[in-house]
Amino acid sequence: MIDSTARTDFRFTKHTLANGLDVIFHRQSQLPIVAVNLWYHVGSKNEERNQRGFTHLVEHLMFEGSLHYPGDFFKHLQKLGAEINGSTSSDRTNYFVDLPSSHFERAIAMESDRMANLMGALSDTKLRIQKDVVKNEYRQNYANRPYGGVWPLIAETLYPREHPYSWMTIGVMEDVERASMEEVFSYFRRFYVPANASLSLVGDLEEESAFALVERYFGPIPGGARALVPRLLERGLGETISIALNDRVELDRLYLMWPTVPHFHDDDAALLLLGDVLGRGRSSRLYRKLVLDEKIAQDVTAYQSGRQLAGSFGVIVTLRPAQSLEEAKILIDREIAALATSIVDESELRRVQRIRVASFWFALEHIGGFGGVADRLNAYNVYRGDPGLITSDVNRFEKVSSPEITTAAVRYLAGCPRVELSVKGSAKRVTSSPLDRKVLPESAVVPAYTSPLPKIIELNGGIPLWVFPRPDLPTVTGAIVMPGGAGVQQPGQGGLAHLAVAMLEEGTVSRSAEQIALAAESMGATLSTTCGWGGAYVTFKCLKSDYPASLELAADILRNPTFPEAEWDRVRGQALAALKAERDHAESRAHRGLLLALYPESHPYRYPIAGTESSLERISRSDLAGFHARFLVSARPTIIVAGDVDPEALASELERRLLPWPGSGARIPEPPPVERSTGCRLLLLDRPGSAQAVVRTGYVGLARSSPDFDHVLVLNQILGGQFTSRLNESLREERGLTYSVRSSFDFRKQPGPFTVSASVQTEKVGEALAQIRIELEAIAGLRPPTSPELGDARRSLVEGHPRHFDSPGALVNRFAGLVIHDLPVDHDAGFADRLARISLDSLAATATRHIVPGALVAVVVADASRVLDQLEKLAWAPVEITSE
């Protein structure tokens, strides 16, 4: 077990301003970026019953601009290379901005202004639009999603009516719709105040000046009061409650939920480990029993979910076709009874403890975003009053004993009342000068950032090793990168590459699938095999002490797979069931429908990487072995490793464990070329009763090797690649038609699809498609990119570039992409210079070449009876209706 005191070098400072705002600072100067993370201790638990959804609605409104920063929050910061987001839970609301440290003052100014002056910028129109956006989010994530009705129902059943956990964070749409501006303002004034907030600053900052800026901007804001924790009567379930639900799903699913304890309760750690014993990883008891041995389940998970007021323990199992929910329940109860009547073996306990410890350290590889260092400092401060737990909370998992797990199983699970819900498929910180918020803060000059370069060592046989030593955390991430991937499949072999790579983990000459999984999980390591369109990857992530063993495991599964018959039958069966289940997802149907319309039968890009049911039925074990021999080990791989390693020692380990390489260095063929079709098409995939319309529209785009790649990257940023894009402004911010709309170019060896994706109100699908086409025509013609748009997009991409190298995993992924696309190792080092050469004229010319409204293929998945008239009025092309 790793010594949990290994990070005694972690230093932070915590100040509390006179108005009550907690400010936490941790300097981490590896990259020229800073994470600004603000938590408000308010969540849906603070709502009254007629306010269900207010916290989430306020979260949306907080991005709609403030008195001194009008417009939306994103437009001021995204052009500075910022990553911005926020979220609401039952217990807290968090906002983060990760951006170049030169712009730190701007982020602090804006964050403080929306705390102090949000109301000065809001209007009835903005409130109306965000209500519509929230309702679209509800439809997208609940009403129109398979199994989407489960969680509101479980919440209502597991908790009594007066308990604030009895409703979901997104709220009740009727309460959201009734919310008046006065009510929203009142709610905001009560909870979004310094005394109820915690600000975490992590990154390349000087502490004294950072705190001075916080005091300047946040100090004058009236403090308000901390939110009171709701007082609730202790009340559990009196009896087991069974609920049967019909949904438009292919695979039946069982949810078992027990009331347990809040997070950080004395029993919380034991319950978390109990969940891991039951359902985390291939070696877990329920996975072995239901998925591997009995083969009745597609997947299974078990977990403890502790929140501030209460917690719950859940087991969720998705069945394979034609399997029994009752049988699954019996098997689950047997495993729980076994845990309640016998002590967990020490090796099994060590395995789950190791997984928890490793996961704890892996999370600290990122300074920002959700769950990074800044976020975790705030979490421990808000919930425990001690940010220092960020490196010591791991101790509670190491202290759990086997008898404590047994006690937890007896106390909370075995024979205890629960909610049983089955889903069955239906018929379908002050300064001397006063603060003037009207004067925008000036950012410091952004220093030129050059992406890191690896130390390159050539191993015997000409195999390149790229190493990025990073000794700040005791973690290591590595990948063996093989060219090829799904792009080299022959017609009719859809899914072959994906399955061949997936089967690498299912058994080798010396290890069974169970032994492989147990070896990785016992180290707390993750081992994964992944197939992309241009290559395949065997990736490992582990603690420093375990990287030699992890290397050996990765090398073994890549070099010596046996594709055992029994495992093949199970994996193919699971894959077929997963494809059937995708029919339930309107997004998946729309994606598949678009690919079918864009690519010819003879091209591998015609189908998703997972293939189709018919192609999977034709694939045999010999096909897997043939693909492995021809593509996975025939060419020389590239090994990329980042983390706390010595390059020379690593090279020696690889020489010993991976070589000699069996392949001869053969060149992997390219996918066949593909042309863009001309003319528009409108395809309507009928989905009766759909609560929302899912739209995918696009055409064949361009390859990664295109000389226009950098131009298109900038162009798409303007069009639909970020929140402040033209598409999002038009469809979401101006019209409230959707929760989210994005455009993307999928750059592959050959031209991948250009796609515009959105889920929209059924009654507005025609308007949404028309607006999408209007924006495409405008950017390619009458309204080409403007100088401010070019400047903002370029600045956003360049100044946000360092974030792509913030962790060992990010480094490995980024450089693996260079390998797959035959790009030089210093390619990213020239990124800023290449973008600086883009002019308005060249960008407009690029838009003309690559934005082609006349070639749009639109796929709509919706209730045909409600959208057909709208689509026909578009008059793009005849509407082609299909149920598939």
C-alpha positions, 0 to 999 in steps of 0.5 A: 500500500502506498504511504499516504503521507507521501505528499507532505510537500503539498502546501496551501494557504487559507484566508477568510475575508471580513465578509466571510469568503474563504480563499484557498491558495495553492501554487503550482507553476508547472504550466502558465495557467491558473484554476479559479474555482468558486463554490457556493454552499447552495444546492437543491437541498436549500430549495422549498418545495415550490422552488424545485430547480431554482438553484439550477436555473440560477446556475444558468443565469450566472452565465448570462452576464453581469452589470459590468460584463454584459452579454454572456460570461463565455464571450469575455473569457473564451477568447482568452483561452479559458475553459469555463463551466459550472454545475449544480448538485443537491449540496453545492454549486460550483463554477470554474475558469481555467485560463492563462495566468496572465488573465487571472485578474479578469477572471477574478473581476468577472467572478466577483461582479456576477456575485455582486452585480448579477441582477443589474444585467438580468431581464425578463427576456433572459429569464424566459430564454433560460427557462426554455434552455433548462426545459430542453436540458430536461428533455434531453437528459431525462424525458428523451433518454432511455431509462431517463425517468428512473432517477426522479422516481427513485428520488421520490421513493427513497426519500419522504416528500419533505426531504429535499433529496426527493427531487432532482437537481434539475428540478420540476419544470412546472416550478421552473416555469412559474419562477418570477424575476422577483423570486429568482432575485430573492433566492440569489440574494440569500445564497450567492454571497461571500459568507456562503462561498469558497474560492480556490486558486491553484496554478502559476500565481504569486500568493501575495498579489493573488490575495490582494486582487481577491481582497480588492474585488471580493472584499467590498461585497456584503457578506450575507449569511451562511446557508443553514443545513436543513433539519430533517427527521431521521426516517428510513424506508419502513419496507421494501418498495417495488416499482415496475417501469416500462420504457422504450429500451431494448435491455431490461435493467434493475435498480436496487437502492438502500438508504445509508449514510452521508458522506464522511460518516464513520461508515462511509468509507466501509460502504464505498469499499463494499461497493467496490468489492461488489461491483468495481472492476472485472474482479468484483463479485457481481461482475464475475457472477452476473457477467462472466459466470452466469452471462445474464448481465451486460454490465453491473455496478455497485456504489455508495453515494454519500451526500451532505444530508443522507446517502444511498447504496445502489446496485444497477444491473443491465441484463442481456436480452431475454434474461430474468430480472428476478434471477439477477435479484436472487444472485445479487442478494446471494452475494450481499448475504455472503458479504454479511456472513463472512469476512472479506479476504485480505487480498480482496480488501487490498485490491479495492483499497489499492484502487481507491488510493490510486484513484485518489492520486490520479485525480490530483494530476489536473489542477482545474476542471471538475474534480481537479486540485482546485475543485477538491480544495473547495470540496474539503473546505465546504464540507469538512472545513479543512482543505488539507484533507486533499492529501490525507482523506485517503487514510480513511480507506486504508484504515478500513478492516474486513470486519468493518465491511461485513458490519456495513453489509449487515447494517445497511444492506442484507435484509434491509428495506430498499427500493427495487425498480425494474425497467422493462422494454415496452412496445418502444481577497483591498487596495489603496485606490477605490475599485471602479468596476466600469474599468476592465482589468488589463491582463498581463502579457501572455508568455509564449508557451512552447509545448513540451518535447519528449526525451526520445530513445530508440529501443532495439528493433527501431522502436521509438520511446517518447518519455516525459519525466514528471516527478510531481506526483507518484503516478505513471501513464503510458501507451503502446501506440500501433498504427492501423485501427478501424480505418483498415477494415474491409467492407462488411467487417465493421467492428472487427478492429474494435473487437480484436483490440477489446479481446486483447484483455480477455486472455493470453498464453500465460494469463486468463482474463480473470488473472489479467483483471486481478493483476491490474486491480490489485495494483490499483492500476487501469489497463485499457485497450482502445481502437480508433480510426487511425490506430490502436492503443494499449494504455496503462495508468498506475502508481510509480511503484507498479510501472514495471509490472504494469508494463509487463502486463501491457506487453503480454496482452498485446503480444500474446493474446489467445482470443479464447472461445468462451470469452469471445462468445461472451464479448460478442454477445455483449457487443451485440446487446449493446448495439441493440440497446443503442436503438433506444438512444435517439442520438445514436440512431441519428449518428448512425443514420448520418454515417449511412447517408455520407459514406458508400457501402465499401467504406469503413467510415460508413458505420461506427467503430463498434460495427453493426449487428449483421457485421458482428454476426459474421466475425470469427475468432480467426478474423480476430487473430488475423487482424492482430497478426496483420495490423496490431503487431506487424508494424513497429509501435511507438511507446509514450510514457509520462510521469514519475519515471527515469527514461533510461530505467524505463527503456531498460524495462521495455527492452526486457519486457517488450522485445524482441518485437514480433513484427517486421515493421510493415507499413499499414495501408491507408483507408480508401479515399472518399468523395463528398456527395453533392445535393441535400438530403432530409432523412426522418427516422420515426420515433413515435412518442419522442419528447424531443427531436434529435438532429444530426446534419453534415457532410464529408469533411476533410482529413487530418493531413489537409493543409487547411487543418489549422484554418478549419480549426479556427473556423469551427471555433467561430461557427460552433466549436464553443459556447460563444459560437454563432450557432449557439448564439443563434439557436440557444441564446437568442431563440432558446431552441436547444440546450446545446448545439455544436459543430465539429470536424472529425479529422481522420486519415481520410475525410471524416464527417463534419457534423452539427449536432443538437437536440431541439424542441419538437415543435421547432425542429424546422426552425432549428434546421433553417437557422443551422443552414442560415449560419452555414451559408452566412459564414461561407458567403455574405457574413464571413468571419470578422476580424474580432471573431478571428482574433477571439478564436485564434486567441482562445485556441492559442492561449488555451493550448497549454491545457492540453499538456496538464497531466501525464494522461493528456501528454500521452494522448496528445502525442499519440495523435501525432504518431497516428497521423505521422506528424513531427514530434515538435508539431504542437510547438509551432501551433501558435505560429501557424495560427498567427499566419491565418488572415481574414482572407485565407479564413474566408476562402477556407469557409468557401471550400469547406462549409458547403450548405448545398451538400447538407444531409440532415437526419432527424430522429423524432415523432414523424407525425409532429415534425413531417410538415416542418421538414417538408416546408424546408424544401431542401429535398424530399423527406425520406422517412424510415423507422431504422 
